[in-house]
């Protein structure tokens, strides 16, 4: 029989003002309900009072280099086993979408420059 397998994983990116423990708890609940094989959390410096929302937003963009590094390392790990295919669903909440968007744009730039 074939040794090939396919699994689903979740990467959760929290939103504005979410402490680490709350981000992990939210990701865990979401992963549980989605019945994924693994759940990961990417955290970024999002803390601040509601009136500081505009001040914190640039921090989401500034986190892109570390986020890109995380995504590159994740891709390398997932590609290491040729007998396993993995689909990673990325769920970004609120301002976490800014962090995700900037990281994915940077990933695309690097891919385009490598071609």
Buried (B, 14 or more C-beta within 10 A) or exposed (E): EEEEEEEBBBBBBBBBBBEEEEBBEBBBEBBEEEEBBEBBBBBBEBEBEEEEBEEBBEBBBBBBEEBBEBBEEBEEEBEEEEEBEBEBBBBBBBBBBBBBBBBBEBBEEEEEEEE
